[in-house]
């Protein structure tokens, strides 16, 4: 009798357990959210943003880092200062060379003026020698006439002829002196041009060093948040050495994957709804900004083993920059979430995916 009661109790307990399992399964199915329906598709991903490395252009030692991790920065804000002692010394040297070149230009201009005065003097001598030759020729002409008339001796005629030849030689010499003086002017002008070129070269060197000094002050190329401090003050970096890593909080997106049957229906600019695991009560609006042109395998961390065997298309959902700028303090990268898109263009967003953003 006792054995029969024990069996009945076991049957009753087993029946109760079965009922509880059935009720639990039914309740789980009722409460489990299967999504908005067949007209929609979703993919898992993480919030990402455009990253920018702040790196030094030249090898050198870090003098100062003016920001900390997590700081918001604006475009053009100085972030890092590199030591520029060597560059400043080079700048002083270049300025001295520039001043020296300027003095050389002054000296070269004076030399040109001197050589031009030599040309003027030589031309005056030519004019003088030409006048002397003309007088000698006139005197010789009279001596020839008088000699023919017997009014002048042969000696006087010979002397006038000698004076004429001498005047002609003096004129040729004076003309040669003009040519020489003109050549000296050309040489002086060439020297002046060389000194002017040295001034320009010295100025270019100054400009280059100033640019290098300016580049040694590392500034934010755009608004963003400091994500990492990769180096510390006092460290010596090679050219291209990274100091900071920034994220552009106005360029935030979520990358996810869709099967080829859905990706073909998604157009650029299509609406997307993003639900983050950390804030399931919020629904963030976004737009499709990129759809891969070729299919690829889905990363293992995103889909199940069976779905990884299917070819998937990478899709990027861009969050509105104006919305991001209103909530910069709340923007976080790396947060996992789900992106929902319309598989059917005529489908209407359900109430569960109505836009809900922070006030």
Secondary structure, 3 states (H helix, E strand, C coil): CHHHHHHHHHHHHHHHHHHHHHHHHHHHHHHCCCCCCCCEEEEEEEEEEEEEEEECCCCEEEEEECCCCCCEECCCCEEEEECCHHHHHHHHHHHHHHHHHHHHHHHHHHHHHHHHHHHHHHHHHHHHHHHHHHHHHHHHHHHHHHHHHCCCCHHHHHHHHHHHHHHHHHHHHHHHHHHHHHHHHHHHHHHHHHHHHHHHHHHHHHHHHHHHHHHCEEECCCCEEEEEECCCCCCEECCCCEEEEEEEEEEEEEEEEEEHHHHCCCCCCCEEEEEECCEEEEEEEEEEEEECCCCEECCCCCCCCCHHHCEEEEEEEEECHHHHHHCHHHCCCCCEEEEEEECCCCCCCCHHHCCECCC
